[in-house]
Amino acid sequence: MFEYASCSLCPRECGADRRTRFGFCRCGDQIKVARAALHFWEEPCVSGKNGSGTVFFSGCTLRCRYCQNYQISSGCFGKEISADRLAQIFLELQNQGAHNINLVTPTQYLPGILTALDAVKGKLRIPVVYNCGGYEKVETVKLLKDYVDIFLPDIKYYDSALSREFSGAADYFAVASAAVRQMITQTGGPVLDQDGILRRGVLIRHMVLPGCREDSIRILRWIKENLPAGEYLLSLMSQYTPAFEGLKHKELRRRVTSFEYNAVVREAVRLGLTAGFMQERSSAKAEYTPPFDLAGV
């Protein structure tokens, strides 16, 4: 599990020897980072006043056609760095006042990331956040037990036809739902400090897609029926912006309407899923997609 040879870190289990060729994630065995900086556009309990110390990793284990970070997820823009340099970056972000270390799409580099985290044990005084698309193996989540304080997983789809068409993963919901359950088991319920900053726990994200409000509602009902009340936070996002290959799909060429998003919010309220965050419809801004300019790398 900790090796890049015959890689099985993600649910794809592509078996690539990433020392000599790229895996499904389009990555080799060298950590590649596109940006490392304070980020102020996560949920308030993550970004706070000082910002989240966010490290954007190149590559991805999903194939989301509408990805707003496609320059790094599909284009793999970034700079190769050592685990030692990554450890230094963690401490630099902490010294800048970051509320946490926020690892964005990190799974494909997990062996190197864990080496970096081992190097700063005893020096890192802020929580570590695992910010992912939810498409994670339970076994991989278990490896993070002594490293990760906060999980920020997506639950993107319920319907396998949607997940196959839009992210190339027909098994997405089965995989993500099991992963999220394990994350909650590992962290327990959300713990916030006196300033309302999350110190431990799981914050589940769901972005409403155009034409997919019924799928969003099915996800909410699954959450209500299957996850322990009070043991997670929920973030409902309205920020979808047509981008990348999504422009080739008629249904993805527009933003989510107020009717669609409000229908999902109403269902969340009806179900009592109000512990968390709901975006204003006008909240989609360019800042959600930061410049990938190797800042801090």
Phi, psi and omega in degrees: 000329182270007186251149175274345176287135182049061191297133176222028183294325184246170182297345177294327182044054186290341177073012181292143169275094188286000172285339184236342179207163180285149173272188177304328182287356183070026183237150172264213184258008178255130178302133180231126186235136181262335182194143175218107187197168173291132184235131189249011188242023168275183176300151184306326182284351178256314181279324181054210179273328188268342182099158178265133181283086195262130176245115180266115180268146180279153180086172180193154178268355175253173179229053184293120186291340184253016188303127179280345177255031188299336179300327180257327182288318180254321179281343177057033173298140177159181181237132177286132179225164178273165175297327178296317179294321178298320177299320178296320179300317179304314182290324177297317178295320177299317180294336178280356177099012181303142177285340184196170170256117189250106183268112185258124187046065187265346195304322185293346180243022189305316180304314180291323180295318179294325175298317179295318179293323175300324184291337183251009176300135183090342179253330182273118185252002182247157183294154174257129182251133176253104189255105191220170180279005179085345184274078187228143174286142176302321180297324179290318177301319180298327179297338185270002188308317184263010183240326190249132180262327186228132173251133173240077180268149166277152154240101191276319188218153166258316185282128183290332178294320177294314183293328176292315183290318189263339181227005177065033183215089181297334182269014189306307187295317179302318181289310185294320181296320177292321180296316181296320176302317180293322178300316179295320177301320184285323186264335190074190183292164182295137177239121180245147179276185185294342178262006179080018179268131181291128179253336181198149176131189182237130174241109183273129179252143171219124176259123180288128179260151179299132179078006186238025184297327179294324176294320177300318180294323177297323177297315180299319180293324177295316179302312181300319186277340191238344181252145184292128181301138177082001185256011181200164170249157182234135176238115177261121188250141179244014193275008182308129177229129180303129182201162170056224183285351175300335179292344178275348182256121183306318185288344182255008184275359182233165175278168176289137179279162176299322179300314182296310184294316181295329177296321178291317178299316179300320179293321177299317179294317179300323181279352181082018180269067187249003177275097181155223190219141175229124185284151168290149180298336182270012190277348181292114183227163181298334183296339178296335175248094184290163176290126177269089190235020180066018177303133176076358183269000000 
